[in-house]
Amino acid sequence: MISEDFIIELKNRCDIGYIVAQYVNLKNAGKNKICKCPFHSDKTPSMVVYENTQSFYCFGCGVGGDVITFIKNIEHLEYAEAVEFLAKKVGLKVYEDTIDRKNSIMRKKILEINKVVAKFYFSNLSSVDSEKVREYLNKRKISPQYIKKFGLGFAKDSWDDIINLLYSKGYSKEEILEADLAVKGKNNSFYNMFRNRLIFPIIDLKGNVIAFGGRILSTEGFGPKYLNSSDTLVFKKSNNVYALNFAKNTKKNYIILVEGYMDVISLYQAGFDNVVAALGTSLTHQQAKLISTYTGQVMLSYDSDEAGEKAANRAMNILNEVGVSVKILDIKDAKDPDEYIKKFGKEKFHVLVKNSKHVLDFQLDSLKRKYDIVQASDKINFLKDIVNLLSHVSNPLEREVYISKISQELDINKDIIALQIKKKIKKQISEKRIKQSKALNQILTYNKNNYAGSRVKYIIAEEKIITILIKNPDFYNIVSSKLTGEDFEDTYNQEIFKVIMQRLKDGLQVDITSLSNVINETLVKKVAYLLASDLNINFNENNFLEYINVLKKRQSNDVTNLDKMNNDEFKNYFKQIKDSKFK
């Protein structure tokens, strides 16, 4: 058994979609991804990767689990070896169980250290040495109110003032290095990470200072223009979003996503309390998921250069994958939102937001720049891309508007474009139905084989209770006084339930990755199947109590013979059982 802390850390760093895509060709299928299963001879995609539960399940061969299970199977490794394999991929060292408590203590120390250092950097703005940084902030027109709001500070041109400060507070060299506030030098020496830089504290949703970003103050300075803390026990750059601790409280129904710290602060100062940035990196899936927790709409306001356009395209795709609608702010005559505000004022930026460009307009403009539509061959390829783009637009009215627009611009009969899109959509629907039909038959076959000769409604109730507990661990108190493992008939369900209840009692996590650390592969497959079967169902407390009552009222004579049913009969019977109120 690997330490609990380590498994959580590994889970946070290993996105299952990213890992699986290194072995198979993953394709988007709504919010999930599908592929041909690498664990059996698969002619059409039957394996689904569920990013929201970080699990996978094959409806063809029944293999399923988390990212560790996937690596274990595809690389033919033991569990511990699979953990080590993944840890190496993401730069983690596998510690023994005894490190568990040490890591917990170290996290607290790092948060304490960051708080001390953030206050020190802020106080430096009042020192004689900070004249350059004050001039810079004044030039960027950042008011004292927002300097304080965002906790901006100044790292002096010193090699050891932070180190000496922390030594005086009783912190050790190891703790300072773990907080990534110092860098190792030669002969066992070490020195300040940030020197002669404007400092931007990075604050999490709980208000903790978890890291720092630093901007160099002159072209003669040492190092890159922006320097950010590396990942630590309390900070993962790909999992955090700058200023979301403020933006999550906005009353607006959208969030503005920008590229830089100064863009965020300038827009806040202009009255926009719903602005965030992706910490100087390309937007990640984890960051998009975090943003989607607080809004269903994002307005992208990236830099107007080619790099900004590429980053915007990538961000659009990622945000769409997590179910967030996207609009684009068309910034002209300025390189970024900060410069735009300075040149034209906040009122003009409000107009920019009001006239934000639909994502399709942005994508069409990008395609136009890609092709020389005067050339016949480029015109044909442009139209092919247009057909593919519009075939994914679900709103018929919206699709019709863009068909008319393209028809006029290219002087091509709109009926021809519409016909090609119709054919493309028909093909996509056909492919989807084939996949759904195959998946349904495979589910039915699995269920029929699994439940034959058993009291079906009770087995299903057991499975629902397990699924609900994994999705709603806070329901532990409801079930703890009503059921024990002995109330479960299926031996697999019984074992899974017992493990879940014990972990919840101990205050531990019960997601599939945490469970895979303590149950065998057969049970992991079962959990993966349960999560896949009820992926889009949101259970409530009443549902939970219904399923508990089913087990409490179990009757020994309620046996249904499934062996004689054909698939259609079983399908109707199974649906009736699943949809019933069990009363």
C-alpha positions as CSV (number, residue, x, y, z in Angstrom):
1,M,0.0,0.0,0.0
2,I,1.4,3.4,-1.1
3,S,0.9,6.3,1.3
4,E,-2.4,8.1,1.0
5,D,-0.8,11.5,0.5
6,F,1.3,10.3,-2.3
7,I,-1.6,8.7,-4.2
8,I,-3.6,12.0,-3.9
9,E,-0.5,13.9,-5.2
10,L,-0.1,11.4,-8.1
11,K,-3.7,11.6,-9.0
12,N,-3.6,15.4,-9.1
13,R,-0.6,15.4,-11.5
14,C,-1.7,12.5,-13.8
15,D,-4.6,13.5,-16.0
16,I,-6.0,10.2,-17.3
17,G,-6.9,11.6,-20.8
18,Y,-3.3,12.8,-21.2
19,I,-1.8,9.5,-20.1
20,V,-4.1,7.3,-22.1
21,A,-3.6,9.4,-25.3
22,Q,0.1,8.4,-25.2
23,Y,-0.9,4.9,-26.0
24,V,-4.1,5.1,-28.1
25,N,-5.9,7.5,-30.4
26,L,-8.4,9.2,-28.2
27,K,-11.4,11.0,-29.8
28,N,-13.8,13.4,-28.2
29,A,-17.3,12.1,-27.5
30,G,-19.2,14.8,-25.7
31,K,-17.6,15.4,-22.3
32,N,-15.8,12.1,-22.5
33,K,-13.2,10.5,-24.8
34,I,-13.4,7.2,-26.7
35,C,-10.9,4.8,-28.3
36,K,-10.4,1.3,-29.5
37,C,-9.6,-0.8,-26.4
38,P,-5.9,-1.8,-26.3
39,F,-6.7,-4.7,-24.1
40,H,-8.7,-6.8,-26.6
41,S,-9.2,-7.0,-30.3
42,D,-11.4,-4.0,-30.9
43,K,-12.7,-3.0,-34.4
44,T,-14.7,0.0,-33.2
45,P,-14.1,2.2,-30.1
46,S,-15.6,0.6,-27.0
47,M,-13.3,2.1,-24.3
48,V,-14.5,5.3,-22.7
49,V,-12.3,7.7,-20.7
50,Y,-14.2,9.7,-18.2
51,E,-12.2,12.8,-17.3
52,N,-14.7,14.0,-14.6
53,T,-14.1,10.8,-12.6
54,Q,-10.6,10.2,-13.9
55,S,-11.6,6.7,-14.8
56,F,-11.9,4.4,-17.8
57,Y,-14.1,1.5,-18.7
58,C,-14.2,-0.8,-21.8
59,F,-17.7,-2.0,-22.6
60,G,-16.2,-4.7,-24.8
61,C,-14.0,-6.6,-22.4
62,G,-14.9,-5.1,-19.0
63,V,-11.5,-3.7,-18.2
64,G,-11.7,-0.5,-16.2
65,G,-10.2,1.5,-13.4
66,D,-8.1,4.6,-12.9
67,V,-4.9,5.9,-14.5
68,I,-2.8,3.5,-12.3
69,T,-4.9,0.5,-13.4
70,F,-4.5,1.6,-17.1
71,I,-0.7,1.8,-16.8
72,K,-0.6,-1.5,-14.8
73,N,-2.4,-3.3,-17.6
74,I,-0.8,-1.7,-20.7
75,E,2.8,-1.8,-19.4
76,H,2.3,-5.2,-17.7
77,L,3.4,-4.0,-14.3
78,E,2.5,-4.7,-10.7
79,Y,0.6,-2.0,-8.8
80,A,3.6,-0.5,-7.1
81,E,5.6,-0.6,-10.3
82,A,2.8,1.2,-12.1
83,V,2.8,3.9,-9.4
84,E,6.6,4.3,-9.8
85,F,6.2,4.4,-13.6
86,L,3.7,7.3,-13.4
87,A,5.6,9.1,-10.6
88,K,8.7,9.2,-12.8
89,K,6.6,10.6,-15.7
90,V,5.5,13.6,-13.6
91,G,8.7,14.0,-11.5
92,L,7.6,12.6,-8.2
93,K,9.7,10.4,-5.9
94,V,7.9,7.5,-4.3
95,Y,8.2,7.8,-0.6
96,E,7.5,5.1,2.0
97,D,4.4,5.3,4.2
98,T,6.3,7.0,7.0
99,I,6.6,10.1,4.8
100,D,2.9,10.6,5.0
101,R,2.9,12.5,8.3
102,K,6.1,14.4,7.3
103,N,4.4,15.7,4.2
104,S,1.4,16.9,6.1
105,I,3.6,18.8,8.5
106,M,5.7,20.2,5.7
107,R,2.6,21.6,3.9
108,K,1.7,23.6,7.0
109,K,5.2,24.9,7.3
110,I,5.2,26.0,3.7
111,L,2.0,27.9,4.1
112,E,3.3,29.6,7.2
113,I,6.5,30.5,5.4
114,N,4.7,31.9,2.4
115,K,2.5,34.1,4.6
116,V,5.6,35.5,6.4
117,V,7.4,36.2,3.1
118,A,4.4,37.8,1.4
119,K,4.1,40.3,4.3
120,F,7.9,41.0,4.1
121,Y,7.7,41.6,0.3
122,F,4.7,44.0,0.8
123,S,6.5,45.9,3.5
124,N,9.5,46.3,1.2
125,L,7.5,48.6,-1.0
126,S,7.9,51.3,1.7
127,S,11.7,50.9,1.8
128,V,14.2,53.3,0.2
129,D,15.4,50.4,-2.1
130,S,12.0,50.1,-3.7
131,E,12.0,53.4,-5.7
132,K,12.3,51.6,-9.0
133,V,9.3,49.3,-8.3
134,R,7.2,52.2,-7.1
135,E,8.0,54.1,-10.3
136,Y,7.1,51.1,-12.3
137,L,3.7,50.7,-10.6
138,N,3.0,54.4,-10.9
139,K,3.9,54.2,-14.6
140,R,1.5,51.3,-15.0
141,K,-1.1,53.4,-13.1
142,I,-1.7,50.8,-10.4
143,S,-3.3,52.6,-7.4
144,P,-2.3,51.9,-3.7
145,Q,-5.8,50.3,-3.2
146,Y,-5.1,47.6,-5.7
147,I,-1.5,47.2,-4.7
148,K,-2.8,46.2,-1.3
149,K,-5.8,44.2,-2.6
150,F,-3.4,41.9,-4.6
151,G,-0.7,42.0,-2.0
152,L,2.0,43.2,-4.4
153,G,5.5,43.4,-3.1
154,F,9.1,43.9,-3.8
155,A,12.0,41.4,-3.6
156,K,15.1,43.4,-3.0
157,D,18.4,42.8,-4.9
158,S,19.6,40.6,-2.1
159,W,21.0,37.1,-2.1
160,D,19.9,36.2,1.4
161,D,17.5,38.6,3.2
162,I,14.5,36.1,2.8
163,I,16.7,33.2,4.1
164,N,17.9,35.2,7.1
165,L,14.3,36.4,7.8
166,L,13.1,32.8,7.8
167,Y,16.0,31.6,9.9
168,S,15.2,34.2,12.5
169,K,11.6,32.8,12.6
170,G,12.9,29.3,13.3
171,Y,12.5,27.7,9.9
172,S,15.1,25.3,8.6
173,K,17.0,25.2,5.3
174,E,15.0,22.2,4.2
175,E,11.7,24.0,4.8
176,I,12.9,27.1,2.9
177,L,14.0,24.9,-0.1
178,E,10.7,23.0,0.0
179,A,8.8,26.3,-0.2
180,D,10.9,27.1,-3.3
181,L,12.0,30.4,-1.9
182,A,15.7,29.6,-2.2
183,V,17.9,28.0,-4.9
184,K,20.8,25.6,-4.2
185,G,24.2,27.0,-5.2
186,K,27.7,25.5,-5.2
187,N,29.4,24.0,-2.1
188,N,26.1,23.4,-0.4
189,S,25.2,27.1,-0.4
190,F,21.8,28.5,-1.3
191,Y,20.3,31.9,-2.1
192,N,17.0,33.8,-2.7
193,M,14.8,32.6,-5.5
194,F,13.4,36.1,-6.2
195,R,15.8,39.1,-6.4
196,N,15.1,42.6,-7.7
197,R,11.5,41.8,-8.8
198,L,8.0,43.0,-8.5
199,I,6.2,40.2,-6.6
200,F,2.7,38.9,-7.2
201,P,1.5,36.5,-4.4
202,I,-0.6,33.6,-5.8
203,I,-3.5,32.9,-3.4
204,D,-5.7,29.9,-3.4
205,L,-9.5,29.7,-2.9
206,K,-9.1,29.4,0.8
207,G,-7.0,32.6,1.0
208,N,-3.7,30.9,1.5
209,V,-0.5,32.3,-0.2
210,I,0.6,29.2,-2.1
211,A,3.3,30.6,-4.4
212,F,4.8,33.7,-6.0
213,G,5.3,35.3,-9.4
214,G,8.1,37.8,-10.0
215,R,8.5,40.4,-12.8
216,I,12.0,41.7,-13.5
217,L,12.3,45.5,-13.2
218,S,14.8,46.3,-15.9
219,T,16.3,44.9,-19.1
220,E,19.7,44.7,-17.3
221,G,18.2,42.3,-14.7
222,F,19.2,38.7,-14.3
223,G,16.9,35.9,-15.5
224,P,13.6,35.7,-17.4
225,K,11.1,38.5,-17.5
226,Y,8.7,36.5,-15.4
227,L,9.7,34.0,-12.8
228,N,7.2,31.8,-11.0
229,S,7.5,29.4,-8.1
230,S,8.0,25.8,-9.1
231,D,5.5,23.1,-7.9
232,T,5.6,22.4,-4.2
233,L,3.5,20.4,-1.7
234,V,1.0,23.3,-1.6
235,F,1.2,24.6,-5.2
236,K,0.6,23.0,-8.6
237,K,0.8,25.6,-11.4
238,S,-1.5,23.6,-13.7
239,N,-4.2,23.2,-11.0
240,N,-4.4,26.9,-9.9
241,V,-5.8,30.1,-11.5
242,Y,-4.6,33.6,-10.6
243,A,-7.2,35.8,-8.9
244,L,-10.0,33.1,-8.9
245,N,-10.2,33.7,-5.1
246,F,-11.7,37.1,-6.0
247,A,-13.5,36.3,-9.3
248,K,-15.5,33.4,-7.7
249,N,-17.5,36.0,-5.8
250,T,-18.5,38.1,-8.8
251,K,-22.2,38.6,-9.5
252,K,-21.6,38.6,-13.2
253,N,-22.5,35.5,-15.2
254,Y,-19.1,35.3,-17.0
255,I,-15.4,35.3,-16.2
256,I,-12.8,37.1,-18.3
257,L,-9.7,35.1,-18.9
258,V,-6.5,37.0,-19.7
259,E,-2.8,36.1,-20.0
260,G,-0.9,38.2,-17.4
261,Y,-0.9,39.4,-13.8
262,M,-1.0,43.0,-14.8
263,D,-3.9,42.4,-17.2
264,V,-5.9,41.1,-14.2
265,I,-5.0,43.9,-11.9
266,S,-5.7,46.7,-14.5
267,L,-9.1,45.2,-15.3
268,Y,-10.0,44.9,-11.6
269,Q,-9.0,48.5,-11.1
270,A,-11.3,49.4,-14.1
271,G,-14.3,47.8,-12.3
272,F,-14.2,44.3,-13.6
273,D,-14.3,41.9,-10.6
274,N,-14.4,38.7,-12.7
275,V,-10.9,38.5,-14.2
276,V,-8.5,35.6,-13.9
277,A,-5.2,34.4,-15.5
278,A,-3.7,31.0,-16.1
279,L,-0.4,31.7,-14.2
280,G,1.7,32.4,-17.3
281,T,1.1,29.0,-18.9
282,S,-1.2,27.7,-21.6
283,L,-4.6,26.9,-20.1
284,T,-4.7,23.4,-18.8
285,H,-7.7,21.0,-18.4
286,Q,-7.4,21.2,-14.7
287,Q,-7.6,25.0,-14.7
288,A,-10.5,24.9,-17.1
289,K,-12.4,22.5,-14.8
290,L,-11.7,24.7,-11.9
291,I,-13.1,27.8,-13.8
292,S,-16.1,25.8,-14.9
293,T,-17.1,25.3,-11.2
294,Y,-17.8,29.0,-11.0
295,T,-19.2,30.0,-14.4
296,G,-20.6,28.6,-17.6
297,Q,-19.2,31.3,-19.8
298,V,-15.7,32.7,-20.4
299,M,-14.7,35.7,-22.4
300,L,-11.1,35.3,-23.7
301,S,-9.0,38.4,-23.8
302,Y,-5.6,37.2,-24.9
303,D,-2.8,39.2,-26.5
304,S,-3.5,40.3,-30.0
305,D,-0.3,38.8,-31.5
306,E,0.1,35.4,-33.3
307,A,1.1,33.6,-30.1
308,G,-2.0,35.1,-28.3
309,E,-4.2,33.8,-31.1
310,K,-2.8,30.3,-30.9
311,A,-3.2,30.3,-27.1
312,A,-6.8,31.5,-27.5
313,N,-7.6,28.7,-29.9
314,R,-6.2,26.1,-27.5
315,A,-8.1,27.7,-24.6
316,M,-11.3,27.6,-26.6
317,N,-11.1,23.9,-27.3
318,I,-10.2,23.1,-23.7
319,L,-13.0,25.2,-22.2
320,N,-15.5,23.7,-24.7
321,E,-14.5,20.2,-23.6
322,V,-15.4,21.0,-20.0
323,G,-18.8,22.5,-21.1
324,V,-18.0,26.2,-20.9
325,S,-19.2,28.5,-23.7
326,V,-16.6,30.9,-25.0
327,K,-16.6,34.4,-26.5
328,I,-13.6,36.4,-27.8
329,L,-12.8,40.1,-27.0
330,D,-11.5,41.6,-30.3
331,I,-8.7,43.8,-29.0
332,K,-7.4,46.2,-31.7
333,D,-4.7,48.9,-31.6
334,A,-3.4,47.5,-28.3
335,K,-1.3,44.4,-27.6
336,D,-3.2,43.3,-24.5
337,P,-6.1,44.3,-22.2
338,D,-3.8,46.3,-19.9
339,E,-2.6,48.5,-22.7
340,Y,-6.1,48.8,-24.1
341,I,-7.4,50.1,-20.8
342,K,-4.6,52.6,-20.5
343,K,-5.1,53.9,-24.1
344,F,-8.9,53.9,-24.4
345,G,-10.3,53.8,-20.9
346,K,-12.6,51.5,-19.1
347,E,-15.8,52.6,-20.9
348,K,-14.3,51.5,-24.2
349,F,-13.4,48.1,-22.7
350,H,-17.0,47.8,-21.5
351,V,-18.1,48.3,-25.1
352,L,-15.5,45.6,-26.1
353,V,-17.1,43.2,-23.7
354,K,-20.6,44.0,-25.0
355,N,-19.5,43.5,-28.6
356,S,-17.5,40.3,-27.8
357,K,-17.1,38.1,-30.8
358,H,-18.7,34.7,-31.1
359,V,-16.2,31.9,-31.0
360,L,-17.3,30.8,-34.5
361,D,-16.5,34.3,-35.9
362,F,-13.0,34.0,-34.4
363,Q,-12.5,30.5,-35.9
364,L,-13.8,31.7,-39.3
365,D,-11.4,34.6,-39.2
366,S,-8.5,32.2,-38.4
367,L,-9.5,29.9,-41.3
368,K,-9.6,32.9,-43.7
369,R,-6.1,33.8,-42.7
370,K,-5.0,30.2,-43.3
371,Y,-6.1,30.1,-47.0
372,D,-5.8,32.2,-50.1
373,I,-9.4,31.8,-51.2
374,V,-8.6,33.4,-54.6
375,Q,-6.9,30.1,-55.4
376,A,-9.4,27.4,-56.3
377,S,-7.6,24.6,-54.4
378,D,-7.4,26.8,-51.2
379,K,-11.1,27.8,-51.6
380,I,-12.1,24.1,-51.7
381,N,-10.0,23.2,-48.6
382,F,-11.4,26.3,-46.9
383,L,-15.0,25.1,-47.6
384,K,-14.1,21.6,-46.3
385,D,-12.9,23.1,-43.0
386,I,-16.1,25.3,-42.9
387,V,-18.3,22.3,-43.4
388,N,-16.5,20.4,-40.6
389,L,-16.7,23.4,-38.3
390,L,-20.4,24.1,-38.8
391,S,-21.4,20.4,-38.6
392,H,-20.5,20.6,-34.9
393,V,-22.9,23.6,-34.3
394,S,-25.9,22.1,-32.6
395,N,-28.3,25.1,-33.0
396,P,-29.9,25.0,-36.5
397,L,-30.6,28.7,-36.5
398,E,-27.1,29.6,-35.6
399,R,-25.8,27.2,-38.3
400,E,-28.1,28.8,-40.9
401,V,-26.8,32.3,-40.1
402,Y,-23.3,31.2,-40.7
403,I,-24.1,29.3,-43.9
404,S,-25.7,32.4,-45.3
405,K,-22.7,34.5,-44.3
406,I,-20.2,32.2,-46.0
407,S,-22.4,31.9,-49.0
408,Q,-22.3,35.6,-49.6
409,E,-18.6,36.0,-48.9
410,L,-17.6,33.3,-51.3
411,D,-20.4,33.7,-53.8
412,I,-21.4,30.1,-53.5
413,N,-25.0,28.8,-53.5
414,K,-25.9,28.3,-49.8
415,D,-27.9,25.1,-50.6
416,I,-24.7,23.5,-51.7
417,I,-22.9,24.3,-48.4
418,A,-26.0,23.3,-46.4
419,L,-26.2,19.9,-48.3
420,Q,-22.5,19.1,-47.5
421,I,-23.1,20.0,-43.8
422,K,-26.2,17.9,-43.7
423,K,-24.2,14.9,-45.1
424,K,-21.5,15.4,-42.6
425,I,-24.0,15.6,-39.7
426,K,-25.8,12.5,-41.0
427,K,-22.5,10.6,-41.1
428,Q,-21.6,11.7,-37.5
429,I,-25.1,10.7,-36.2
430,S,-24.7,7.3,-37.9
431,E,-21.3,6.7,-36.4
432,K,-22.6,7.8,-33.0
433,R,-25.7,5.4,-33.2
434,I,-23.5,2.5,-34.1
435,K,-21.3,3.2,-31.1
436,Q,-24.2,3.7,-28.8
437,S,-25.9,0.5,-30.0
438,K,-22.8,-1.6,-29.5
439,A,-22.2,-0.1,-26.1
440,L,-25.8,-0.8,-25.0
441,N,-25.7,-4.4,-26.2
442,Q,-22.4,-4.8,-24.3
443,I,-23.9,-3.3,-21.1
444,L,-26.9,-5.6,-21.4
445,T,-24.8,-8.7,-22.0
446,Y,-22.7,-7.7,-19.0
447,N,-25.7,-7.1,-16.8
448,K,-27.5,-10.3,-17.9
449,N,-24.4,-12.4,-17.2
450,N,-23.7,-10.6,-14.0
451,Y,-27.2,-10.7,-12.5
452,A,-28.6,-14.0,-13.9
453,G,-30.2,-16.1,-11.2
454,S,-29.9,-13.3,-8.6
455,R,-32.4,-11.0,-7.0
456,V,-31.9,-8.2,-9.5
457,K,-33.5,-5.3,-7.7
458,Y,-31.3,-5.9,-4.6
459,I,-28.1,-6.2,-6.5
460,I,-28.9,-3.0,-8.3
461,A,-29.8,-1.3,-5.0
462,E,-26.4,-2.4,-3.6
463,E,-24.6,-0.9,-6.6
464,K,-26.5,2.3,-6.4
465,I,-25.6,2.7,-2.7
466,I,-21.9,2.2,-3.6
467,T,-22.1,4.7,-6.5
468,I,-23.9,7.3,-4.4
469,L,-21.3,7.0,-1.6
470,I,-18.4,7.5,-4.0
471,K,-20.1,10.6,-5.5
472,N,-21.5,11.9,-2.1
473,P,-19.1,10.9,0.7
474,D,-21.1,13.2,3.0
475,F,-23.9,10.7,3.0
476,Y,-21.8,8.4,5.2
477,N,-23.7,9.4,8.4
478,I,-27.0,8.5,6.7
479,V,-26.0,4.9,5.9
480,S,-23.6,4.2,8.8
481,S,-26.5,3.6,11.3
482,K,-28.7,1.7,8.8
483,L,-26.6,-0.8,6.9
484,T,-23.5,-3.0,7.4
485,G,-21.6,-5.1,4.8
486,E,-23.7,-8.1,5.9
487,D,-26.8,-6.5,4.3
488,F,-25.2,-6.9,0.9
489,E,-25.8,-10.1,-1.1
490,D,-23.2,-9.8,-3.8
491,T,-19.7,-10.6,-2.4
492,Y,-18.0,-7.9,-4.6
493,N,-20.5,-5.2,-3.5
494,Q,-20.1,-6.3,0.1
495,E,-16.3,-6.0,0.0
496,I,-16.3,-2.6,-1.8
497,F,-19.0,-1.2,0.6
498,K,-16.9,-2.3,3.7
499,V,-13.8,-0.6,2.3
500,I,-15.7,2.6,1.5
501,M,-17.3,2.8,4.9
502,Q,-14.1,2.2,6.8
503,R,-12.3,4.9,4.7
504,L,-15.1,7.4,5.2
505,K,-15.0,6.7,8.9
506,D,-11.3,7.4,8.9
507,G,-11.8,10.6,7.0
508,L,-10.1,9.3,3.8
509,Q,-11.0,9.8,0.1
510,V,-13.1,7.2,-1.8
511,D,-12.6,8.3,-5.4
512,I,-11.5,5.5,-7.8
513,T,-7.8,6.3,-7.6
514,S,-7.8,6.2,-3.7
515,L,-9.8,3.0,-3.8
516,S,-7.5,1.3,-6.3
517,N,-4.7,1.6,-3.7
518,V,-6.5,-0.7,-1.3
519,I,-8.7,-3.0,-3.3
520,N,-7.9,-5.7,-5.9
521,E,-8.1,-5.2,-9.6
522,T,-11.4,-7.1,-9.9
523,L,-13.0,-4.8,-7.5
524,V,-11.5,-1.7,-9.3
525,K,-13.1,-2.9,-12.5
526,K,-16.4,-3.2,-10.7
527,V,-16.1,0.4,-9.4
528,A,-15.2,1.6,-12.9
529,Y,-18.3,-0.1,-14.3
530,L,-20.6,1.5,-11.7
531,L,-19.2,5.0,-12.3
532,A,-19.5,4.5,-16.1
533,S,-23.1,3.2,-15.8
534,D,-24.4,6.2,-13.7
535,L,-22.1,8.8,-15.1
536,N,-24.7,11.5,-15.8
537,I,-27.1,10.7,-12.9
538,N,-27.1,13.1,-9.9
539,F,-28.5,11.3,-6.9
540,N,-30.0,13.0,-3.9
541,E,-30.7,11.9,-0.3
542,N,-34.2,10.6,-1.1
543,N,-32.7,8.3,-3.8
544,F,-30.2,7.1,-1.3
545,L,-32.8,6.3,1.3
546,E,-34.9,4.4,-1.3
547,Y,-32.1,2.1,-2.1
548,I,-31.3,1.6,1.6
549,N,-34.9,0.6,2.2
550,V,-34.8,-1.9,-0.6
551,L,-32.0,-3.8,1.2
552,K,-33.8,-3.6,4.6
553,K,-37.0,-5.0,3.1
554,R,-35.2,-7.8,1.2
555,Q,-37.5,-10.8,0.6
556,S,-36.0,-14.2,0.0
557,N,-38.6,-15.3,-2.6
558,D,-38.0,-12.4,-5.0
559,V,-36.0,-14.3,-7.6
560,T,-36.4,-13.7,-11.3
561,N,-35.1,-16.2,-13.9
562,L,-33.1,-14.2,-16.4
563,D,-31.6,-17.1,-18.3
564,K,-34.6,-17.6,-20.5
565,M,-34.9,-13.9,-21.4
566,N,-33.7,-12.6,-24.8
567,N,-31.9,-9.3,-24.9
568,D,-35.0,-7.2,-25.7
569,E,-36.9,-8.8,-22.8
570,F,-34.0,-8.3,-20.5
571,K,-33.6,-4.7,-21.7
572,N,-37.2,-3.8,-20.7
573,Y,-37.0,-5.7,-17.4
574,F,-33.7,-4.1,-16.5
575,K,-35.0,-0.6,-17.3
576,Q,-38.1,-1.2,-15.3
577,I,-36.1,-2.3,-12.3
578,K,-33.7,0.7,-12.6
579,D,-36.5,3.2,-13.0
580,S,-38.8,1.9,-10.3
581,K,-39.2,3.6,-7.0
582,F,-38.6,0.2,-5.2
583,K,-41.8,0.4,-3.1
